[in-house]
Amino acid sequence: MAISTPRSNSTAKIGVIIPTRNRARSLPAALDSVLQQTWRDLEVLVVDDASTDDTAALMDAVSDPRVRYLRLAHPHGAGGARNAGLKELHNEWIAFQDSDDQWRPVKLEKQMAAVAENPQAGFVYCRCRRTVDGSAYLFPPAGVTNGSGHIFDVLLGGNLISTQTALVRRACIDAHGLFDESLPPLEDWEFFLRLSRHCEAAFVTEVLVEAPFSADSISKRDSEFIASFQAILDKYAADFAVRPNLRARHLGTLADRLCLAGRWDEGRTHYARAWRCHPRHVGHALGWALAAWPRAYRRVRAWRGRR
């Protein structure tokens, strides 16, 4: 059962979905960054994923008429919370914000300008600045220049789109589906892979989102990452089958995460599969060999990380 504020009669061009769970400390700044956008034609739905902190009281004090609150009775995960929001909102464009991130004031304005220049685009995204343990990096990296148009092949190589950077045409979602709730933490990659097979993208190269990496981020959990990564490789097996070098790279990534999670036999198996896909890739053979000596593997991995 979900508890919701009354359904809005808004005809706002953009609907913004903010999923949150136990983020009462960071949610106000995230919400304010949306409400302070220079693009004013919007409404906001905060989807509370069964928080046990003061989120409900905090939202009860919000007076901006553009904001609605939907509380879910039990946890759905980020993808499930976003899907709950998508079932409530029916705006022409849908944006996603995370409850611990902040948008720059011109984010939506610049993205709608990109849409005006690329009217065929089904979604538009931008760069964010991620902060991890005091260090910052750009996502997508500064070297990415091929992020517009038909980018399905590009996204097969890895995700470039962090959900809170995206603005998606509602018709594109209606035609091609919601988030796959079985895939945390990689449901965003699969979602945009699926959309990009059918819809063109527009890319604003500027940093318009500040995204600190939270300690409770699900992407830090090895078991969920491994399961989701494997599921995506399986779901798009036909696409990867005709791109053996790319499949090998992904199998190598999966092998490394398995090893770091202490699943050494599975890691060696995946390194062997990667090597068979791309026999000239010496790194996969080296990974397979080193995985037989966990201490040596971790030392080499730490050395590579420092470099």
C-alpha positions in Angstrom: 0.0 0.0 0.0 1.3 3.5 -0.8 0.3 6.8 0.9 0.3 9.8 -1.4 -0.6 13.4 -1.4 -3.5 14.2 -3.8 -2.9 13.7 -7.5 -1.7 16.8 -9.2 -3.7 18.4 -12.0 -0.4 19.8 -13.3 0.2 20.1 -17.0 3.8 20.8 -16.4 6.1 20.0 -19.3 8.6 18.1 -17.0 7.9 15.7 -14.2 10.8 15.0 -11.8 11.0 11.8 -9.8 13.1 11.7 -6.6 13.4 8.3 -5.0 14.6 8.4 -1.5 15.2 6.0 1.4 16.5 7.3 4.8 18.1 10.4 3.3 16.3 13.0 5.4 19.7 14.8 5.8 20.5 15.2 2.1 17.0 15.3 0.6 16.2 19.0 1.3 19.3 20.1 -0.7 18.5 17.7 -3.6 14.9 18.9 -3.7 15.8 22.6 -3.5 18.2 22.1 -6.4 15.2 21.0 -8.5 12.8 23.7 -7.3 15.5 26.4 -8.0 15.8 25.4 -11.7 15.6 28.3 -14.1 13.2 26.1 -16.1 10.0 26.6 -14.0 7.5 24.5 -15.9 7.9 21.4 -13.7 6.3 19.3 -11.0 8.2 17.0 -8.5 7.2 13.7 -7.0 9.3 12.5 -4.0 8.9 8.7 -3.8 9.7 7.6 -0.2 10.9 4.0 -0.4 9.7 3.1 3.1 12.1 5.3 5.0 12.4 4.8 8.7 13.9 8.3 9.4 12.3 11.7 9.5 11.6 11.9 5.8 7.8 11.9 6.2 7.9 14.8 8.7 10.3 16.7 6.4 8.0 16.3 3.4 5.0 17.3 5.5 6.6 20.7 6.0 7.2 21.3 2.2 4.8 24.0 1.0 5.7 24.4 -2.7 2.6 23.4 -4.6 4.7 21.8 -7.3 5.8 19.0 -4.9 4.0 15.8 -4.2 4.9 13.0 -1.8 4.4 9.3 -2.3 5.3 6.9 0.5 5.7 3.2 -0.3 4.8 0.8 2.5 7.7 -1.5 1.9 11.1 -1.1 0.1 11.1 -1.4 -3.7 14.7 -0.4 -4.4 15.7 2.6 -6.5 14.3 1.1 -9.7 11.1 0.1 -8.1 10.7 3.5 -6.5 11.3 5.2 -9.9 8.7 2.9 -11.5 6.2 3.8 -8.8 6.8 7.4 -9.7 6.5 6.8 -13.4 3.0 5.2 -12.8 2.0 8.5 -11.1 3.4 11.1 -13.5 2.3 11.6 -17.1 4.3 14.6 -18.2 5.7 15.0 -21.7 9.3 14.7 -20.2 10.5 12.9 -17.1 13.6 13.7 -15.2 15.2 11.7 -12.4 17.0 13.2 -9.4 18.7 11.3 -6.6 18.1 12.3 -3.0 21.8 12.9 -2.2 22.7 14.8 -5.4 22.3 18.4 -6.5 21.5 19.8 -9.9 23.0 23.1 -11.1 20.2 25.7 -11.7 20.4 25.6 -15.5 20.3 21.8 -15.9 16.8 21.5 -17.2 17.0 24.7 -19.3 20.1 23.5 -21.1 18.6 20.0 -21.6 15.4 21.4 -23.1 17.5 23.6 -25.3 19.4 20.5 -26.5 16.0 18.9 -27.3 15.0 21.9 -29.3 18.1 21.5 -31.4 17.6 17.7 -31.6 13.8 17.3 -31.8 14.1 13.6 -32.7 15.9 12.8 -29.4 14.1 10.4 -27.1 16.3 11.4 -24.1 19.0 13.9 -23.2 21.7 13.6 -20.6 24.7 15.6 -19.2 27.9 15.1 -17.3 28.0 14.8 -13.5 30.8 15.3 -11.1 31.2 12.3 -8.8 33.0 12.7 -5.5 34.5 9.6 -3.8 36.6 9.8 -0.6 37.6 13.4 -1.4 38.5 12.8 -5.0 36.3 13.9 -7.9 36.0 12.7 -11.5 33.7 13.3 -14.4 31.1 10.9 -15.7 31.0 10.4 -18.6 34.7 11.1 -18.8 35.9 14.2 -20.6 37.2 12.1 -23.5 33.7 10.9 -24.4 32.6 12.8 -27.5 30.3 10.3 -29.3 27.4 10.5 -26.9 24.7 11.8 -29.2 22.5 10.2 -31.8 22.2 6.4 -32.1 24.4 5.3 -29.2 23.3 1.7 -28.6 26.7 0.4 -29.8 28.4 2.9 -27.5 26.4 1.9 -24.5 27.1 -1.8 -25.1 30.6 -0.9 -24.2 29.5 0.4 -20.8 27.1 2.9 -19.3 27.6 6.6 -19.9 24.3 7.8 -18.4 23.8 8.3 -14.7 20.0 8.4 -14.1 20.0 11.7 -12.3 21.6 13.3 -15.4 18.8 12.2 -17.7 15.7 13.8 -19.1 13.5 11.2 -21.0 10.6 11.7 -23.3 7.6 10.0 -21.7 6.5 8.4 -25.1 9.9 6.7 -25.3 9.3 5.1 -21.8 5.8 4.1 -22.7 7.0 2.4 -25.8 10.0 0.6 -24.4 9.3 -0.1 -20.8 10.1 0.8 -17.2 13.2 0.1 -15.1 14.0 -3.6 -14.7 13.7 -4.0 -10.9 15.6 -7.2 -10.9 18.9 -5.5 -11.8 20.1 -3.3 -8.9 22.6 -1.6 -9.1 22.8 -1.6 -13.0 19.2 -1.0 -13.8 20.2 2.4 -15.2 22.6 0.9 -17.7 20.0 -1.7 -18.9 17.3 1.0 -19.1 19.3 3.3 -21.3 20.6 0.4 -23.4 17.0 -0.6 -24.1 15.9 2.9 -24.9 18.9 3.6 -27.1 18.2 0.7 -29.3 15.1 2.6 -30.5 15.6 6.2 -29.5 18.2 8.8 -30.3 20.1 10.6 -27.6 21.2 14.2 -27.1 24.3 14.9 -24.9 25.0 18.2 -23.0 28.7 18.0 -22.4 28.7 20.3 -19.4 28.7 19.2 -15.8 25.2 20.0 -14.6 24.9 17.5 -11.6 27.0 17.2 -8.5 26.9 13.6 -7.3 28.8 12.6 -4.1 29.2 8.8 -3.8 27.2 7.8 -0.7 28.5 5.2 1.7 25.3 3.3 1.4 25.4 3.2 -2.4 24.3 -0.2 -3.7 27.0 -0.2 -6.4 29.5 -0.8 -3.6 28.0 -4.2 -3.0 29.8 -6.9 -5.0 27.2 -9.6 -5.0 24.5 -7.3 -6.5 26.9 -5.9 -9.0 28.1 -9.3 -10.2 24.5 -10.7 -10.5 23.3 -7.7 -12.4 26.3 -7.5 -14.7 25.9 -11.2 -15.6 22.1 -10.7 -16.2 22.8 -7.9 -18.6 25.4 -10.0 -20.5 22.8 -12.7 -20.8 20.0 -10.4 -21.8 22.0 -8.9 -24.6 23.9 -12.1 -25.4 23.1 -11.9 -29.1 24.5 -8.4 -29.4 27.7 -9.3 -27.6 28.0 -12.5 -29.6 28.8 -10.5 -32.7 31.3 -8.3 -30.7 33.6 -10.9 -29.2 36.3 -8.5 -28.1 33.7 -6.4 -26.3 32.2 -9.5 -24.7 35.7 -10.5 -23.6 36.2 -7.1 -21.9 33.0 -7.4 -20.0 33.8 -11.0 -19.0 37.2 -9.7 -17.7 35.5 -7.0 -15.7 33.2 -9.6 -14.2 36.1 -11.9 -13.5 37.9 -9.1 -11.6 34.9 -8.4 -9.4 34.4 -12.0 -8.7 38.0 -12.3 -7.6 37.8 -9.2 -5.4 34.7 -10.7 -3.8 36.8 -13.8 -2.9 35.1 -16.0 -5.5 38.4 -17.1 -7.0 37.3 -20.2 -8.9 34.4 -18.3 -10.6 36.8 -15.5 -11.4 39.3 -17.8 -13.0 36.5 -19.4 -15.1 35.4 -16.0 -16.3 39.0 -15.0 -17.1 39.3 -18.2 -19.2 36.0 -17.4 -21.0 37.3 -13.9 -21.7 40.6 -15.3 -23.0 38.8 -17.6 -25.4 36.8 -14.7 -26.8 39.9 -12.6 -27.3 43.0 -14.8 -27.3 45.3 -11.8 -28.0 44.3 -10.1 -24.7 47.3 -10.9 -22.5 45.7 -9.3 -19.4 43.0 -12.0 -19.3 45.5 -14.7 -19.3 47.5 -13.0 -16.6 44.4 -12.5 -14.6 43.6 -16.2 -14.9 47.1 -17.1 -13.7 47.3 -14.6 -10.8 43.8 -15.6 -9.5 45.4 -18.9 -8.5 47.4 -16.9 -5.9 44.9 -14.5 -4.2 47.6 -12.5 -2.3 49.6 -11.8 -5.5 46.4 -10.9 -7.3 45.4 -8.4 -4.7 48.9 -6.8 -4.7 48.9 -6.4 -8.5 45.3 -5.1 -8.4 46.3 -2.5 -5.7 49.4 -1.5 -7.7 47.2 -0.9 -10.8 44.8 1.1 -8.7 47.5 3.4 -7.4 48.7 4.0 -11.0 
